């Protein structure tokens, strides 16, 4: 007995019927990665929400916590670490500041600059959330054998390095 087709396999079968002239095999990898990412995001966000955080807010607190004592970074640096625009970062910081998890203040090294610092309440909340987040990630990876997880990490690391590598400018 064969296993039932997954969502991506059903889509590929439909495209094979409708567009037999196209090679839809890339969907086997890309489509599944996209679905895995969406499902993982949903399961990761369950933990963030338990702590009253969005995924983006969790990312901001993580970037501050990773900075080490005194757990602060410039807003532009936070935007770069979390790969969002400065406008999006401002919204996240406003919400986190209202919640008492971060504080903004003038920089001690740049008279014109500002820094965002994790408050003691922010650090305490984040450390609890991060501990649960790591347990959650472990549970999610436990669906794979250790060898599968290692192999997948190796494959994704190599592919990501190639995708993130700087590309030469395109010529017309």
C-alpha positions as CSV (number, residue, x, y, z in Angstrom):
1,X,0.0,0.0,0.0
2,X,1.4,3.4,-0.9
3,X,1.3,6.4,1.3
4,X,-1.3,9.0,0.5
5,X,-0.1,12.0,-1.5
6,X,0.9,15.1,0.6
7,X,-0.3,18.6,-0.3
8,X,2.7,19.3,-2.6
9,X,2.4,16.0,-4.4
10,X,-1.3,16.6,-5.1
11,X,-0.4,20.1,-6.6
12,X,2.4,18.5,-8.7
13,X,0.0,15.9,-10.0
14,X,-2.5,18.6,-11.0
15,X,0.3,20.6,-12.8
16,X,1.5,17.5,-14.5
17,X,-2.0,17.0,-15.9
18,X,-2.5,20.7,-16.8
19,X,1.0,21.6,-17.9
20,X,2.8,18.5,-18.9
21,X,5.3,20.7,-20.9
22,X,6.7,22.1,-17.6
23,X,9.1,20.4,-15.2
24,X,7.4,20.9,-11.8
25,X,9.9,18.8,-9.9
26,X,11.3,21.9,-8.1
27,X,8.0,22.2,-6.2
28,X,9.0,18.9,-4.5
29,X,11.7,20.7,-2.6
30,X,10.6,24.4,-2.7
31,X,6.9,23.7,-2.0
32,X,7.7,21.4,0.8
33,X,10.2,23.7,2.4
34,X,7.6,26.5,2.2
35,X,5.0,24.4,3.8
36,X,7.4,23.1,6.5
37,X,8.4,26.7,7.2
38,X,4.7,27.8,7.6
39,X,3.9,24.9,9.8
40,X,7.0,25.5,12.0
41,X,6.2,29.2,12.2
42,X,2.7,28.4,13.5
43,X,4.1,26.0,16.1
44,X,6.8,28.5,17.2
45,X,4.4,31.4,17.5
46,X,2.3,29.4,20.0
47,X,5.2,29.8,22.5
48,X,5.7,33.5,21.7
49,X,2.0,34.2,22.2
50,X,2.0,32.5,25.6
51,X,4.3,35.3,26.6
52,X,2.3,38.0,25.0
53,X,4.8,38.4,22.1
54,X,4.6,38.4,18.4
55,X,7.3,36.7,16.3
56,X,8.9,40.0,15.5
57,X,8.9,41.2,19.1
58,X,10.5,37.9,20.2
59,X,13.2,38.5,17.5
60,X,13.9,42.0,18.9
61,X,14.2,40.7,22.5
62,X,16.4,37.9,21.3
63,X,18.7,40.3,19.5
64,X,19.0,42.4,22.6
65,X,19.6,39.4,24.9
66,X,22.3,38.0,22.5
67,X,24.1,41.4,22.7
68,X,25.3,40.6,26.2
69,X,25.4,42.9,29.2
70,X,24.2,45.7,29.1
71,X,21.7,44.1,26.6
72,X,21.4,47.0,24.3
73,X,21.8,47.9,20.6
74,X,21.1,50.9,18.3
75,X,17.7,50.8,16.6
76,X,19.3,50.6,13.2
77,X,21.4,47.6,14.3
78,X,18.2,45.9,15.6
79,X,16.6,46.5,12.3
80,X,19.5,44.9,10.5
81,X,19.6,41.9,12.9
82,X,15.9,41.3,12.4
83,X,15.8,42.1,8.7
84,X,13.0,44.6,8.9
85,X,12.7,48.3,7.9
86,X,13.3,51.0,10.5
87,X,9.6,51.9,10.4
88,X,8.6,48.3,11.3
89,X,11.3,48.3,14.0
90,X,9.8,51.5,15.5
91,X,6.4,49.9,15.8
92,X,7.9,46.8,17.5
93,X,9.9,49.0,19.9
94,X,6.9,51.2,20.7
95,X,4.9,48.1,21.7
96,X,7.8,46.6,23.7
97,X,8.4,49.9,25.4
98,X,4.7,50.2,26.4
99,X,4.9,46.7,27.8
100,X,8.0,47.7,29.9
101,X,10.2,45.1,28.2
102,X,12.6,47.6,26.6
103,X,13.7,51.2,27.2
104,X,15.1,53.8,24.7
105,X,17.6,56.3,25.8
106,X,20.4,58.5,24.4
107,X,23.6,56.7,23.5
108,X,26.5,57.3,25.9
109,X,29.0,57.0,23.0
110,X,27.2,59.0,20.3
111,X,25.5,62.2,21.4
112,X,23.1,62.1,18.5
113,X,22.3,58.4,18.7
114,X,19.9,56.4,20.7
115,X,20.0,52.9,22.1
116,X,17.4,50.3,23.0
117,X,18.0,48.3,26.1
118,X,16.3,45.2,27.5
119,X,14.8,46.1,30.9
120,X,15.1,43.7,33.8
121,X,11.4,42.7,33.3
122,X,12.2,42.2,29.6
123,X,15.2,40.0,30.3
124,X,13.2,37.9,32.8
125,X,10.3,37.4,30.4
126,X,12.5,36.7,27.5
127,X,14.7,34.1,29.3
128,X,11.5,32.2,30.3
129,X,10.2,32.4,26.8
130,X,13.5,31.4,25.2
131,X,13.8,28.4,27.5
132,X,10.3,27.2,26.4
133,X,11.1,28.1,22.8
134,X,14.2,25.8,22.8
135,X,12.2,23.0,24.3
136,X,9.6,23.5,21.6
137,X,12.2,23.4,18.8
138,X,13.6,20.2,20.3
139,X,10.1,18.6,20.3
140,X,9.7,19.7,16.6
141,X,13.1,18.2,15.7
142,X,12.4,15.0,17.6
143,X,10.2,14.0,14.5
144,X,13.5,13.4,12.8
145,X,16.2,10.9,13.8
146,X,19.5,12.5,15.0
147,X,21.1,11.4,11.7
148,X,18.3,13.0,9.7
149,X,18.5,16.2,11.6
150,X,22.3,16.4,11.1
151,X,22.0,15.7,7.4
152,X,19.2,18.2,7.0
153,X,21.2,20.9,8.9
154,X,24.2,20.2,6.6
155,X,22.2,20.4,3.4
156,X,20.4,23.6,4.5
157,X,23.6,25.2,5.7
158,X,25.3,24.7,2.3
159,X,22.3,25.8,0.3
160,X,21.7,28.9,2.5
161,X,25.4,29.9,2.1
162,X,25.0,29.8,-1.6
163,X,21.7,31.7,-1.6
164,X,23.1,34.4,0.8
165,X,26.4,34.8,-1.1
166,X,26.7,38.1,-2.8
167,X,25.8,37.9,-6.5
168,X,27.6,39.9,-9.2
169,X,25.6,42.8,-10.6
170,X,23.4,41.9,-13.6
171,X,24.4,43.4,-16.9
172,X,21.8,44.3,-19.6
